[in-house]
Amino acid sequence: MRIRAILGGLGPWCLVASLAAAAEPYAGSEKCAECHADVTASFGRTAHARAPGWDAARACESCHGPGAAHAESGEPEGIVRLRTLPADEANAICLECHRRQENHFSFRASIHHLADVACISCHNPHSTEEKLLPVRGRELCAGCHEGIAAQFELPRRHPLDDCTECHDPHATRSLRTDTSLFREVCTHCHMEKQGPFVFDHDVIMVDGCVSCHEVHGSPNRHLLKHEPQVNLCYQCHSATVTPGWHSAPRFLNEKCTACHTAIHGSNTSPFFLEE
């Protein structure tokens, strides 16, 4: 019986349950190994094979569904092939187990899932590598996020090599849409900028660190959006709200932070002057 026929009109959340209820016989992992010896040999060294409660006798069929018909006919339509399924259906199979994990249970509401990115787009279920990733660091994310990857080639770049040090690919909150999250993420490393301060720099509280910094890479010092620095500050502090002697021509070659040294926040000065 073809997999689509088994499913009928059921949605992706019912995929695995439908397969189990279809009363098709299982072939068993030993039968799978007769044709897929290389995959079976390496699979025993994967994190999946070492997971608590894993049924070794039905290891392959835990994800690929009952395989007796496939083993008998050899036809690929007789088995569930995750890479041929729509992303939400393939993800439903992974989430049958992984939804119980703290950092995966809300994945269905994440940006990646809503963008039809499948778990197997990033993870190889048969891999022996850590977290089942085919490549490490920024190289994996660069496959889709080419523009961001290019920013890391600029003269000044963030010294992190793994995007997940700042981004949670399974989370519902996104740094792109939730600017308040930037303050939370950035101060995990830049703790001296965290506060709370008696006098906070308002723009950081509202727009986050990205109001002044290009977080991935920049041609400017300190990953600033503009150089010289006065052009950056004048985005908010226009001539109408700053003292007259703070004219742009006068300070064109100066740094505002030469005087306003506590620019991220101060406990003594509302003007962020040297403490």
Secondary structure, 3 states (H helix, E strand, C coil): CCHHHHHCCCCHHHHHHHHHHCCCCCCCHHHHHHHCHHHHHHHCCCCCCCCCCCCHHHHHHHHHCCCHHHHHHCCHHHCCCHHHCCHHHHHHHHHHHHCCCCCCCCHHHCHHHHCCCCHHHHCCCCCCCHHHCCCCCHHHHHCCCHHHHHHCCCCEECCCCCHHHCCCCCCCCCCCCCCHHHHHHHCCCCHHHCCCCCEECHHHHHHCHHHCECCCEECCHHHECCCCHHHHHCCCCCCCCCCCCCCHHHHCCCCHHHCCCCCCEECCCCCCCCC
